[in-house]
Amino acid sequence: MLKSRIFPVLAVVAAIVAIWYVAAVFMNAPVQRDMDKRAGVTSTTWQLVEKTMSQAKPTLPAPHQIAVNFFENTFQRKLTSNRSLVYNGWVTLSSTLAGFAFGTVLGIAIAVGIVHVKSLERSLMPWIIASQTVPILAIAPMVIVVLGAINITGLVPKALISTYLSFFPVTVGMVKGLRSPEAMHLDLMQTYNASLGQTFWKLRVPASVPYLFTSMKVAIAASLVGAIVGELPTGAVAGIGAKLLAGSYYSQTVDMWAALVMGSVLAALLVFSVDIVSRVVNRMMGGRPA
């Protein structure tokens, strides 16, 4: 069973890596030919391929260049170094977790209001949906400028941008979850003369938990994206977004790709952490293990 899951994934990864190497050769070859021409060097085809794999500032870094850079800047740098991906990852992670916490609380609060107040559903839900049609790249600079004008800088602006992206999936998932109990169960609660609060805590909330954690997986990944985007217009000196920005300024494409890999690793760890918590909560509530 495990082999049937692993082999297809490995096959896809191997195909992507092979295509990546071929693309790296073709995209880096024109620059390398120009460098050889200026140096008065004539390279064979194999020598040209080798050189495209070892350029200091390639157009598209080869996978092994990214892997080496990621290893060096993750395990061979001091944790306090600005070049350490662990340090930069922690800076982004702090904004991500703060924004995710705010977004989750806000999303749950809005969902509870929408479920229990009909006027909120009609007046608020369309605006919530419309808010997600505005590109985050357009909103982030405005948030930074407005908060900067009142001397609010640092973690808070980035956390608010993460909140903007993370509250929406939580709101939608929680609304669906709170409304998931069947009419028969709601009628049964009325038969027992249960109050609105008792129906909420004993029926609606337990039924909404699976929906909540599913939406939280989406929300925490979106929160990470918001934190990275929030670092771009702030001129931050640390964080994954700052590494991407510095890499683009100085054409350090290998550093940029390594930072992207760190972002992917963080996203995977965050989603996995939410999944673990959901399994623990499900087991505590008496649910069957998935």
Secondary structure, 3 states (H helix, E strand, C coil): CHHHHHHHHHHHHHHHHHHHHHHHHHHHHHHHHHHHHHHCCCCCHHHHHHHHCCCCCCCCCCHHHHHHHHHHHHHCCCCCCCCCHHHHHHHHHHHHHHHHHHHHHHHHHHHHHHHHCHHHHHHHHHHHHHHCCCCHHHHHHHHHHHHHHCCCCCHHHHHHHHHHHHHHHHHHHHHHHHCCCCHHHHHHHHHCCCCHHHHHHHHHHHHHHHHHHHHHHHHHHHHHHHHHHHHCCCCCCCCHHHHHHHHHHCCCHHHHHHHHHHHHHHHHHHHHHHHHHHHHHHHHCCCCCC
